[in-house]
């Protein structure tokens, strides 16, 4: 009898969970479907998020162009339970890492700046700029930056998923 592979849970964290992290979540989910990769579960949350808010209008508009529908996205506040559930946490800026450390020091070990991953680096030159309050062009630019990063790290994400399942075999 074949044992079922366990899910590898990736959490994206930004500030309000209405722009960067939902975009990144949408990008990775779409890539996983396109490449037929199953078993990687993707979610997002925000350090200052209020629960239940939709993605920002420009976030929805910017992702729609790339066939990513965020109309059903609702913001979630980052909690201890959400952190503990994740196998890997990817954040947009060092401010988010500091917040994770305040909630759960142990989760810092599996938390990375998205643009530094798989390396540990907290240099804010690697932060993904928050487009909130900007123009559609700012959101489009943010989307392209996030898309490039997700495509760059996808092989490493798949490797980590496979590694988790090797340990359990």
Secondary structure, 3 states (H helix, E strand, C coil): CCCCCCCEEEEEEECCCCCHHHHHHHHHHHHHHHCCCCCEEEEEEECCCCCCCECCHHHHHHHHCCCCCCCCCECCECCHHHHHHCCEEEECCHHHHHHHHHHCHHHHHHEEECCCCCCCCCCHHHCCCCCCCCCHHHHHHHHHHHHHHHHHHHHHHHHHHHHHHHHHC
